[in-house]
Amino acid sequence: MKNYVPVQCPICEDELIVTDMKCNKCNTHFQGEFYVSKFSKLDEKQLLFVETFIKCRGSIKEMEKELNISYPTVKSRLEDVVKSLGFQSDEKPDEKRKKILESIDSGEMSVEEAINILKK
């Protein structure tokens, strides 16, 4: 497992600034103030989702096939990424719950999958 650069202080939860970097190959070492991108806030699962989303050129149908998940799960994971990147969600909580219940009812989503989505 790779260790990613932390983006948040574990003490005060403020943004961290990378100040020291080194190349493993040639041992070049440099210091300064280096800022991380918003994508650094995503966990490994979210990054894989974003990579797949780009690979599928934003097609939710293709995402369903590629990840073998239902439409509501794709939408839910996309909302999760949107929130993690600090953007405001356009989906209201009641609408989300209703879509999840409809997905369970139609067999597109399992109860376990729905529980995991709702926990987030």
Summary of the structure (lengths in Angstrom):
residues: 120
radius of gyration: 18.3
end to end distance: 23.6
largest distance: 57.8
contacts: 256
relative contact order: 0.10
helix: 51%
strand: 11%
